[in-house]
């Protein structure tokens, strides 16, 4: 079967590298997949709300041409789907006569804003005025598009949510890829600081930083890095770095003993169960994670190098107190910090690009054995 895949063309549809975390993930994945296929034809799109209707038609046309021109019976199509990136979804909608799979980054739905081209995306009122009341229709349309296709989630919680929502589909769980990064100093030997990392948007918990700072001992520093963090309010004991790449990113992770992930509900449409790209990024640097036990994060354990703080017994209590207590305990316990770092390293190896690519190939092998999947 592996020889057969190496004779296949993979049409890979995804946001471009640098277009949100999904585009970054897609680039890591497609690079790791190259040894498994004779040819990979990429169709890369802009990020959420940046494409026009003409762009969407252009991507649909290109995907269909690549399928038509591909080796007969030996072409696969795979799409990376996320909340607001329209072209990746519509490019594969209605495509038949060829196996089609998709990674759902924000389960259970692949695309939450089905009708948000650039002119709609400019207005929050139009965006939500259209999509919020039409949620049942949106989910029904998406279910029709997916049909009996194979949908891949990056967490088991996400996989189960897809299975419940779209019971006709086949589902698979492949853990979030952990990219290659330079080896840096072990966590227990780094400065006594914690980091907050990632792109700033609703649900990421950056609004919790000041409250967590207030409950931490003075000898624990907080460092914040990522796209959009430069707009966050500054305060004593909180260092804000803004976006970091390359050597600056390496230096940021080498300056913190753990990364804090205080995630909560991402948007008001419904519960979603995404994998955390920040957790995967931290694992790449062998860095322990302290997070809320929210959504798919509850799957993570100290065996993965992660401490997930369960919700407070009092529903009205915030998450800051629990996170601050766990940060203080972990950073003050060298043996525990050392073990968490070692477990993060082991998880990094288990979820390496090569192993992730092999897991996708196994899914496609099973799909080929089942025969062409129609819509």
Kinemage of the C-alpha trace (Angstrom):
@kinemage 1
@onewidth
@group {chain A} dominant
@subgroup {mainchain}
@vectorlist {calphas} color= white
{ca unk a 1} P 0.000 0.000 0.000
{ca unk a 2} L 2.859 2.384 0.789
{ca unk a 3} L 4.208 1.901 -2.776
{ca unk a 4} L 0.757 2.740 -4.129
{ca unk a 5} L 0.638 5.993 -2.162
{ca unk a 6} L 4.027 6.980 -3.526
{ca unk a 7} L 2.501 6.819 -6.988
{ca unk a 8} L -0.386 9.083 -5.946
{ca unk a 9} L -0.959 12.807 -6.277
{ca unk a 10} L -2.090 14.568 -3.091
{ca unk a 11} L -4.028 17.793 -3.631
{ca unk a 12} L -3.412 19.677 -0.385
{ca unk a 13} L -5.772 22.588 0.360
{ca unk a 14} L -4.902 24.830 3.311
{ca unk a 15} L -4.243 28.387 4.492
{ca unk a 16} L -0.776 29.560 3.532
{ca unk a 17} L 2.204 29.464 5.870
{ca unk a 18} L 1.908 32.373 8.324
{ca unk a 19} L -1.873 32.677 7.852
{ca unk a 20} L -2.836 31.923 11.468
{ca unk a 21} L -1.680 28.858 13.401
{ca unk a 22} L -3.567 26.592 10.972
{ca unk a 23} L -1.382 27.757 8.096
{ca unk a 24} L 1.735 27.120 10.175
{ca unk a 25} L 0.490 23.639 11.077
{ca unk a 26} L -0.359 22.930 7.434
{ca unk a 27} L 3.167 23.855 6.312
{ca unk a 28} L 4.752 21.517 8.849
{ca unk a 29} L 2.397 18.717 7.813
{ca unk a 30} L 2.799 19.051 4.047
{ca unk a 31} L 6.587 19.131 4.386
{ca unk a 32} L 6.473 15.886 6.383
{ca unk a 33} L 4.141 14.263 3.847
{ca unk a 34} L 6.382 14.824 0.811
{ca unk a 35} L 8.331 11.529 1.072
{ca unk a 36} L 5.060 9.561 1.020
{ca unk a 37} L 3.701 10.841 -2.322
{ca unk a 38} L 4.947 11.017 -5.846
{ca unk a 39} L 3.523 14.530 -6.093
{ca unk a 40} L 1.869 17.045 -3.800
{ca unk a 41} L -0.047 19.857 -5.480
{ca unk a 42} L -0.706 22.669 -3.007
{ca unk a 43} L -3.639 25.070 -3.074
{ca unk a 44} L -2.883 27.667 -0.396
{ca unk a 45} L -5.268 30.420 0.636
{ca unk a 46} L -5.293 33.624 2.651
{ca unk a 47} L -6.434 33.802 6.258
{ca unk a 48} L -9.924 34.361 7.708
{ca unk a 49} L -12.008 37.033 5.992
{ca unk a 50} L -9.359 37.998 3.428
{ca unk a 51} L -10.654 36.248 0.313
{ca unk a 52} L -13.137 37.670 -2.163
{ca unk a 53} L -15.839 35.649 -3.909
{ca unk a 54} L -13.591 35.646 -6.995
{ca unk a 55} L -10.780 34.144 -4.909
{ca unk a 56} L -13.097 31.396 -3.683
{ca unk a 57} L -14.172 30.539 -7.237
{ca unk a 58} L -10.536 30.525 -8.342
{ca unk a 59} L -9.538 28.043 -5.626
{ca unk a 60} L -12.508 25.775 -6.473
{ca unk a 61} L -11.557 25.785 -10.132
{ca unk a 62} L -7.920 25.015 -9.388
{ca unk a 63} L -8.736 22.061 -7.129
{ca unk a 64} L -11.000 20.561 -9.777
{ca unk a 65} L -8.372 21.006 -12.477
{ca unk a 66} L -5.712 19.348 -10.333
{ca unk a 67} L -8.055 16.412 -9.730
{ca unk a 68} L -8.959 16.142 -13.415
{ca unk a 69} L -5.299 16.287 -14.479
{ca unk a 70} L -4.126 13.840 -11.818
{ca unk a 71} L -3.309 10.188 -12.405
{ca unk a 72} L -6.634 8.321 -12.834
{ca unk a 73} L -7.625 6.526 -9.661
{ca unk a 74} L -4.528 7.755 -7.861
{ca unk a 75} L -5.455 11.220 -6.636
{ca unk a 76} L -6.353 12.148 -3.050
{ca unk a 77} L -7.646 15.502 -1.808
{ca unk a 78} L -7.084 16.774 1.723
{ca unk a 79} L -8.200 20.092 3.243
{ca unk a 80} L -7.267 21.858 6.474
{ca unk a 81} L -10.483 23.500 7.749
{ca unk a 82} L -10.737 26.243 10.363
{ca unk a 83} L -13.345 28.632 11.727
{ca unk a 84} L -13.333 31.489 9.223
{ca unk a 85} L -11.287 30.364 6.207
{ca unk a 86} L -13.918 29.986 3.483
{ca unk a 87} L -11.865 28.875 0.444
{ca unk a 88} L -10.547 25.645 1.968
{ca unk a 89} L -14.089 24.453 2.718
{ca unk a 90} L -15.775 25.542 -0.502
{ca unk a 91} L -12.870 24.335 -2.647
{ca unk a 92} L -13.694 20.718 -1.717
{ca unk a 93} L -17.482 21.076 -1.329
{ca unk a 94} L -19.312 18.985 -3.898
{ca unk a 95} L -16.132 17.275 -5.076
{ca unk a 96} L -16.957 13.676 -6.029
{ca unk a 97} L -15.300 10.692 -7.640
{ca unk a 98} L -12.128 11.168 -5.623
{ca unk a 99} L -11.269 10.436 -1.969
{ca unk a 100} L -11.561 13.636 0.103
{ca unk a 101} L -10.490 14.047 3.730
{ca unk a 102} L -10.258 17.064 6.003
{ca unk a 103} L -8.681 18.075 9.288
{ca unk a 104} L -11.225 19.888 11.467
{ca unk a 105} L -9.262 22.382 13.558
{ca unk a 106} L -12.237 23.779 15.491
{ca unk a 107} L -14.531 20.792 15.988
{ca unk a 108} L -17.237 19.896 15.611
{ca unk a 109} L -17.570 22.183 12.575
{ca unk a 110} L -14.910 22.777 9.976
{ca unk a 111} L -16.149 26.230 8.944
{ca unk a 112} L -18.265 28.280 11.345
{ca unk a 113} L -18.679 31.285 9.016
{ca unk a 114} L -19.957 29.796 5.765
{ca unk a 115} L -20.637 33.159 4.096
{ca unk a 116} L -17.908 35.588 5.144
{ca unk a 117} L -15.958 36.871 2.159
{ca unk a 118} L -13.929 40.038 2.508
{ca unk a 119} L -16.823 42.510 2.153
{ca unk a 120} L -18.808 40.732 4.908
{ca unk a 121} L -15.757 40.267 7.154
{ca unk a 122} L -15.237 44.036 7.326
{ca unk a 123} L -18.379 44.298 9.484
{ca unk a 124} L -18.792 42.460 12.784
{ca unk a 125} L -22.498 43.297 12.649
{ca unk a 126} L -22.930 41.634 9.250
{ca unk a 127} L -20.723 38.680 10.176
{ca unk a 128} L -22.636 37.757 13.308
{ca unk a 129} L -25.999 39.025 12.083
{ca unk a 130} L -25.821 36.485 9.266
{ca unk a 131} L -24.156 33.561 10.960
{ca unk a 132} L -25.422 33.482 14.529
{ca unk a 133} L -29.147 33.036 13.755
{ca unk a 134} L -28.359 30.617 10.911
{ca unk a 135} L -26.278 28.214 13.008
{ca unk a 136} L -28.633 25.221 12.487
{ca unk a 137} L -28.633 25.799 8.724
{ca unk a 138} L -24.859 26.197 8.687
{ca unk a 139} L -24.405 22.892 10.498
{ca unk a 140} L -26.854 21.156 8.156
{ca unk a 141} L -25.064 22.464 5.064
{ca unk a 142} L -21.742 21.366 6.422
{ca unk a 143} L -23.097 17.922 7.232
{ca unk a 144} L -24.326 17.600 3.652
{ca unk a 145} L -20.930 18.648 2.290
{ca unk a 146} L -19.039 16.216 4.515
{ca unk a 147} L -21.369 13.324 3.711
{ca unk a 148} L -19.515 10.106 4.530
{ca unk a 149} L -16.032 11.598 4.202
{ca unk a 150} L -13.223 10.944 6.655
{ca unk a 151} L -12.738 13.843 9.091
{ca unk a 152} L -9.650 14.093 11.279
{ca unk a 153} L -9.496 15.774 14.686
{ca unk a 154} L -6.364 16.708 16.588
{ca unk a 155} L -7.851 15.646 19.946
{ca unk a 156} L -9.991 12.696 20.992
{ca unk a 157} L -12.535 15.096 22.516
{ca unk a 158} L -12.786 16.838 19.167
{ca unk a 159} L -13.156 13.533 17.330
{ca unk a 160} L -16.064 12.518 19.531
{ca unk a 161} L -17.753 15.896 18.989
{ca unk a 162} L -17.533 15.428 15.196
{ca unk a 163} L -18.869 11.888 15.484
{ca unk a 164} L -21.891 13.122 17.473
{ca unk a 165} L -22.574 16.043 15.135
{ca unk a 166} L -21.994 14.300 11.800
{ca unk a 167} L -22.713 10.602 12.434
{ca unk a 168} L -22.445 9.675 8.741
{ca unk a 169} L -18.774 10.606 8.626
{ca unk a 170} L -15.774 8.475 9.432
{ca unk a 171} L -13.596 10.076 12.129
{ca unk a 172} L -9.998 9.714 13.205
{ca unk a 173} L -7.834 11.247 15.934
{ca unk a 174} L -4.273 12.230 15.088
{ca unk a 175} L -2.543 14.317 17.796
{ca unk a 176} L -1.390 17.823 16.912
{ca unk a 177} L 1.990 17.731 15.191
{ca unk a 178} L 4.935 18.981 17.260
{ca unk a 179} L 7.438 20.749 15.032
{ca unk a 180} L 11.220 20.557 15.218
{ca unk a 181} L 12.886 23.279 17.271
{ca unk a 182} L 16.431 23.825 18.607
{ca unk a 183} L 17.429 22.088 21.811
{ca unk a 184} L 17.533 24.676 24.618
{ca unk a 185} L 18.479 24.588 28.286
{ca unk a 186} L 16.298 22.207 30.394
{ca unk a 187} L 13.276 23.785 32.055
{ca unk a 188} L 14.586 23.393 35.595
{ca unk a 189} L 17.724 25.396 34.718
{ca unk a 190} L 15.909 28.393 33.207
{ca unk a 191} L 15.064 31.690 34.954
{ca unk a 192} L 12.247 31.583 37.486
{ca unk a 193} L 9.558 32.833 35.127
{ca unk a 194} L 6.441 31.668 33.321
{ca unk a 195} L 5.399 32.560 29.811
{ca unk a 196} L 2.178 33.332 27.974
{ca unk a 197} L 2.488 32.696 24.262
{ca unk a 198} L 0.374 32.855 21.123
{ca unk a 199} L -1.861 34.983 18.954
{ca unk a 200} L -4.257 37.189 20.953
{ca unk a 201} L -7.969 36.572 20.395
{ca unk a 202} L -11.095 35.768 22.370
{ca unk a 203} L -10.846 32.764 24.656
{ca unk a 204} L -7.049 32.631 24.850
{ca unk a 205} L -7.123 33.937 28.425
{ca unk a 206} L -4.697 36.849 28.050
{ca unk a 207} L -7.173 38.903 30.086
{ca unk a 208} L -6.261 36.695 33.069
{ca unk a 209} L -2.599 37.752 33.170
{ca unk a 210} L -2.956 40.714 35.537
{ca unk a 211} L -4.993 38.695 38.028
{ca unk a 212} L -2.532 35.806 37.914
{ca unk a 213} L 0.338 38.271 38.400
{ca unk a 214} L -1.344 39.654 41.522
{ca unk a 215} L -1.442 36.170 43.083
{ca unk a 216} L 2.101 35.064 42.270
{ca unk a 217} L 5.141 35.534 44.521
{ca unk a 218} L 7.322 38.499 43.570
{ca unk a 219} L 10.232 36.230 42.591
{ca unk a 220} L 8.284 34.671 39.690
{ca unk a 221} L 8.379 36.783 36.555
{ca unk a 222} L 5.826 36.759 33.724
{ca unk a 223} L 6.906 37.077 30.088
{ca unk a 224} L 4.369 37.431 27.267
{ca unk a 225} L 5.086 36.870 23.563
{ca unk a 226} L 3.101 36.379 20.376
{ca unk a 227} L 1.288 38.221 17.607
{ca unk a 228} L -0.932 40.918 19.074
{ca unk a 229} L 0.507 40.796 22.593
{ca unk a 230} L 2.199 44.163 22.069
{ca unk a 231} L -1.271 45.713 22.457
{ca unk a 232} L -1.797 44.240 25.932
{ca unk a 233} L -1.624 46.561 28.966
{ca unk a 234} L 1.749 46.699 30.678
{ca unk a 235} L 2.316 46.331 34.411
{ca unk a 236} L 5.136 45.791 36.862
{ca unk a 237} L 6.366 42.203 36.824
{ca unk a 238} L 4.944 41.553 33.347
{ca unk a 239} L 7.334 41.769 30.378
{ca unk a 240} L 5.602 42.035 27.006
{ca unk a 241} L 7.693 41.118 23.974
{ca unk a 242} L 5.220 41.128 21.079
{ca unk a 243} L 5.736 38.773 18.155
{ca unk a 244} L 8.853 36.596 18.259
{ca unk a 245} L 10.368 34.447 15.521
{ca unk a 246} L 13.562 32.531 14.907
{ca unk a 247} L 16.278 33.225 17.478
{ca unk a 248} L 13.953 35.558 19.426
{ca unk a 249} L 11.436 32.728 19.824
{ca unk a 250} L 14.181 30.344 20.984
{ca unk a 251} L 15.318 32.937 23.516
{ca unk a 252} L 11.771 33.460 24.793
{ca unk a 253} L 11.251 29.771 25.582
{ca unk a 254} L 14.727 29.564 27.120
{ca unk a 255} L 13.701 32.380 29.489
{ca unk a 256} L 10.689 30.616 31.063
{ca unk a 257} L 10.275 27.400 33.021
{ca unk a 258} L 6.693 26.776 31.938
{ca unk a 259} L 4.029 28.121 29.586
{ca unk a 260} L 0.622 29.035 31.007
{ca unk a 261} L -2.465 28.347 28.873
{ca unk a 262} L -5.534 29.901 30.590
{ca unk a 263} L -8.026 29.064 27.823
{ca unk a 264} L -11.779 29.393 28.169
{ca unk a 265} L -14.735 29.437 25.785
{ca unk a 266} L -13.500 30.717 22.420
{ca unk a 267} L -16.719 32.216 21.053
{ca unk a 268} L -20.391 32.450 21.857
{ca unk a 269} L -21.683 30.282 18.989
{ca unk a 270} L -21.143 26.910 20.668
{ca unk a 271} L -18.556 24.827 22.465
{ca unk a 272} L -15.561 23.992 20.325
{ca unk a 273} L -12.836 21.445 20.993
{ca unk a 274} L -9.644 22.520 19.218
{ca unk a 275} L -6.186 21.258 19.972
{ca unk a 276} L -3.879 23.891 21.376
{ca unk a 277} L -1.143 24.963 19.002
{ca unk a 278} L 0.516 26.731 21.937
{ca unk a 279} L 0.761 23.451 23.856
{ca unk a 280} L 2.291 21.763 20.804
{ca unk a 281} L 4.697 24.689 20.392
{ca unk a 282} L 5.753 24.409 24.028
{ca unk a 283} L 6.399 20.694 23.618
{ca unk a 284} L 8.672 21.522 20.685
{ca unk a 285} L 10.867 23.388 23.178
{ca unk a 286} L 10.576 20.669 25.894
{ca unk a 287} L 8.703 23.200 28.023
{ca unk a 288} L 6.126 22.121 30.653
{ca unk a 289} L 2.619 23.557 30.355
{ca unk a 290} L 0.223 24.669 33.093
{ca unk a 291} L -3.291 25.067 31.714
{ca unk a 292} L -6.975 25.167 32.512
{ca unk a 293} L -8.774 21.838 32.263
{ca unk a 294} L -11.091 23.327 29.643
{ca unk a 295} L -12.377 21.432 26.614
{ca unk a 296} L -9.761 19.269 24.936
{ca unk a 297} L -7.078 20.473 27.352
{ca unk a 298} L -8.601 18.118 29.936
{ca unk a 299} L -7.111 15.214 27.942
{ca unk a 300} L -3.579 16.341 28.808
{ca unk a 301} L -1.778 14.927 31.850
{ca unk a 302} L 1.636 15.153 33.544
{ca unk a 303} L 2.593 12.161 31.351
{ca unk a 304} L 2.436 14.610 28.435
{ca unk a 305} L 4.397 17.269 30.350
{ca unk a 306} L 1.190 19.166 31.155
{ca unk a 307} L -0.555 20.092 34.392
{ca unk a 308} L -4.256 20.738 33.734
{ca unk a 309} L -5.937 22.641 36.566
{ca unk a 310} L -9.525 21.372 37.079
{ca unk a 311} L -12.369 23.904 37.290
{ca unk a 312} L -12.941 25.479 40.701
{ca unk a 313} L -15.636 23.917 42.879
{ca unk a 314} L -17.339 27.315 42.972
{ca unk a 315} L -18.769 27.955 39.475
{ca unk a 316} L -18.413 31.696 40.049
{ca unk a 317} L -14.724 31.505 40.850
{ca unk a 318} L -12.197 32.568 38.253
{ca unk a 319} L -9.330 30.445 36.976
{ca unk a 320} L -6.549 32.778 38.077
{ca unk a 321} L -6.286 31.518 41.656
{ca unk a 322} L -5.944 27.861 40.644
{ca unk a 323} L -3.406 28.639 37.940
{ca unk a 324} L -1.348 30.876 40.233
{ca unk a 325} L -1.231 28.185 42.920
{ca unk a 326} L -0.096 25.555 40.410
{ca unk a 327} L 2.513 27.877 38.874
{ca unk a 328} L 3.970 28.543 42.321
{ca unk a 329} L 4.055 24.845 43.173
{ca unk a 330} L 5.593 23.668 39.895
{ca unk a 331} L 8.256 26.362 39.627
{ca unk a 332} L 9.286 25.754 43.218
{ca unk a 333} L 9.695 21.970 42.826
{ca unk a 334} L 12.817 21.147 40.820
{ca unk a 335} L 12.181 17.391 40.742
{ca unk a 336} L 8.629 17.865 39.457
{ca unk a 337} L 9.738 20.434 36.894
{ca unk a 338} L 12.479 18.072 35.678
{ca unk a 339} L 9.993 15.216 35.271
{ca unk a 340} L 7.502 17.384 33.401
{ca unk a 341} L 10.250 18.539 31.046
{ca unk a 342} L 11.302 14.948 30.353
{ca unk a 343} L 7.694 13.945 29.679
{ca unk a 344} L 7.287 16.886 27.308
{ca unk a 345} L 10.360 15.699 25.411
{ca unk a 346} L 8.953 12.182 25.111
{ca unk a 347} L 5.620 13.533 23.847
{ca unk a 348} L 7.510 15.702 21.344
{ca unk a 349} L 9.127 12.593 19.900
{ca unk a 350} L 5.818 10.693 19.790
{ca unk a 351} L 4.154 13.564 17.894
{ca unk a 352} L 7.035 14.435 15.587
{ca unk a 353} L 6.338 15.526 11.986
{ca unk a 354} L 7.453 12.135 10.650
{ca unk a 355} L 5.170 10.176 12.980
{ca unk a 356} L 2.259 12.526 12.324
{ca unk a 357} L 2.691 12.119 8.578
{ca unk a 358} L 2.753 8.338 9.007
{ca unk a 359} L -0.540 8.516 10.925
{ca unk a 360} L -2.177 10.467 8.100
{ca unk a 361} L -0.849 7.968 5.566
{ca unk a 362} L -2.415 5.130 7.585
{ca unk a 363} L -5.797 6.891 7.427
{ca unk a 364} L -5.489 7.321 3.646
{ca unk a 365} L -4.474 3.688 3.201
{ca unk a 366} L -7.674 2.605 4.962
{ca unk a 367} L -9.667 5.043 2.843
{ca unk a 368} L -8.266 3.592 -0.381
{ca unk a 369} L -9.097 0.099 0.835
{ca unk a 370} L -12.729 1.190 1.340
{ca unk a 371} L -12.843 2.525 -2.222
{ca unk a 372} L -13.783 5.997 -3.576
{ca unk a 373} L -15.926 8.016 -1.187
{ca unk a 374} L -18.729 10.026 -2.709
{ca unk a 375} L -20.522 12.995 -1.124
